[in-house]
Amino acid sequence: MSLNVIKKTIALPDGRQITIETGKLAKQADGSVEVRMGNTVLLATVVSNKDAREGVDFLPMSVDYQEKFAANGKIPGGFLKREARLSDYEVLICRLVDRALRPLFPSNYHSETQVMISLISADQDDMPDALAALAASAALSVSDIPFQGPISEVRVARIDGEYKVNPSRSELENADLNIIVAATEENIMMVEGEFEEVAEADLLEALKLAHDNIKLHCQAQKELTIETGNVEKRAYDHEVNDEELAKKVAADLYDKVYAVYNAQIAKKNERAEQLKAIRDEYIDALPEDTEVNIDLLKKYYHDVEKDAARNVVLNENVRMDGRAMDQIRPIWSEVDYLPMPHGSAVFTRGETQSLSTVTLGSKLDEQMIDSALNKGFNKFMLHYNFPAFSTGEARPNRGTSRREVGHGNLAYRAIKPMLPSTEDFPYTIRIVSDILESNGSSSMATVCAGTLALMDAGVQIKAPVSGIAMGMISDPETGKYAILSDILGDEDHLGDMDFKVTGTENGITACQMDIKVDGLSYEVLAEALAQAKEGRLHILGKMKETLSAPNPELKSNAPQNYVINIPRDLIGAVIGPGGKIVQEIQKESGATVIIEEVEDGGRVTVFSPNQESMDVAVDKIKAIVAMPEEGEEYDGVVKSVVPFGAFIEFMPGKEGLLHISEIKWERIEKMDGVLAVGEEIRIKLIGVDPKSGKFRLSRKVLLPKPAKD
């Protein structure tokens, strides 16, 4: 059997290569490719049904990215020993790919479409996440699916002042700027980034470098498509349209809808009710025997809403809720809102509200990570919840959604750079943001509420962090555009850009951008970043009115912690045989004792619910690690009796020999009846063997010496 294998190579700036190959694997899919960089290999497949389901008026596309454990020579943990549901990390990569691909399908294409990307070989240093969208786009490009790409993604990081494309995992550890960018040859589509307080100009420089490299990726995919012969895409007919009805709906209702948006109604429910009333009255006025397709009418009415809302902004220079383009909605916040969590805050901006809590835990509360590529522990977690009531809806809870994972991760990346080091703050930190109201920018409200809750908890963060969501409405025919600060949910839905930026007074800590329009220039992007900075600083100012700095102390109900550094050779003494000693300390004190081996010895961390419990545990540990001093007297306990003396425990974990000759001044022939196991006696440390470290004890030196006969 002959194979028609086609391969293209992309050169990275540092000489490494990415190869795209098709024609060998998964040939029954509509399109499939392998993407390789070093020893990392991704297999991407795409399948799209020929027909759309009846009544579907959107693109039902699913993107799944999964890392096979065998790719890295590992067997999955757990009872099943097989890959299960996607991890949060895999979900985040799914979202990166989906957000880059979805805008490039025709709006009237409604066939069920599935994109599957599998990591089938993994090099520990070559990161696969920035290759996933390239693989998916290439698979779509070599198929007959009507995809208007190609696109690609690259990672750009700044390491020691130098920008690098697709750096290795080890290099990324030293980066202060780390972004993943997706783009076509012409336009940037999506950006995800995390930073250590970088300037807006640095972000723009990284975006330009990313786009220059993506253009090479797109060119390689075009060449691959031509060589496969799949240039022509399939024909489809998924929509029924009535141009006359569309024109009539626009002619009859546009002015009424325009007036509602121009009325500057602040509350979204009032605005939505008025818009719905216009539509319902129009439908109710139709004859009973009308042949008008009501579903089509509703679709065209939505198009009228979109056009009217956008034109009000561009023509009247006013937003639907009456704000100026750069105006932030009213803000109020409150800390210490809940009595029992270790930290809490409510942050409300307009009709968006987050109630966030902080919980502090010990090392035992760390999150264990066990994936195909990563194994370790995470001391900081941020969980974002978006219940249906926050938008006035009723729907069943179906577990954590991909959207919740993505929004939580954005807030996580925004706050994480500002947390104290684990050496300075050994606690495990969990932030939970519950969105109680939502009308746009709920992830940014999470950043603000989470920051305030951390400061309320007494976590000494480096600087407060705030976030803002920017939008844009543009008209390519006239060239008009408007950049909107702190966008509403409707402005996000009807607009051309959703650009979330978080940071401190000193710089950006994270960003996320989705662009729905072609031809966004770097000048417009720079203007949006500058306007975002002004809004971010305004929000920070409002937050500081509530709480300007972290509380100096943890709350009384927060766990206490105490760290004792000990010599390496005393770690075993604290643990005891089979963990006996440390278990006894925890049982008697009620504290949690964590023992770690560090570079310069051992670290014992004690977590306790109260000071009394802490004192008991710390005293016992200090007694164990205290060094015996020659010439000092101790109260000891007889642990065992031997023919030549007895072994006495005179300090926790410290035993020495009380020789038969050192028990009393009188000569003792045998140990029978002299000392008993468990007997308490006073002894003196009279010597330490310099080679073996054994202790020599004496009891007789503490007794009166009898007079000589």
Protein Blocks (a to p, Z undefined) as FASTA:
>chain_A
ZZdddddddddfkopacdddehjboplbmbdcdddehjbccdddddddfbdcehiacdcd
dddddddfklnopacedjkopacdddfklmmmmmmmmmmmmmmpcfkbcbdcddddddfb
dcfklcfklmmmmmmmmmmmmmmbdcfbdcdddddddeehiacehiafklmmmpcbdcdd
dddfkbcfbdcdddehiafklmmmmmmmmmmmmmmmmmmmmmmmmmnopmbccdddfbcc
dfklmmmmmmmmmmmmmmmmmnopablklmmmmmmmmmmmmmmmpcfkbcbdfklmmmmm
mmmmmmmmmmmmmmnopafkopafklccdddddehkbfkbmbdcdddehjaccddddddd
dfklpccdddfkbgcddfbdcdddddfklnopacddebjafklmmmmmmmmmmmmmmpcc
fklmmcccddddddfbdeejklmmmmmmmmmmmmmnopacfbdcddddddddddfknopa
cddehiafklmmmmmbdcdddddfkbcfbdcdddfbehiafklmmmmmmmmmmmmmmmmm
mmmmmombdcfbdcfkbccdddddddfklmmmmnogghlmmmmmmmmnopacdddddfkl
cadddddfbfklmmmmmmmmmmmmpccdehiacddddfbdcfkbccddfbghiacdddfk
lmpmbdcfbfghkacghiacddddfbdcfklopacddfklmpccdddZZ
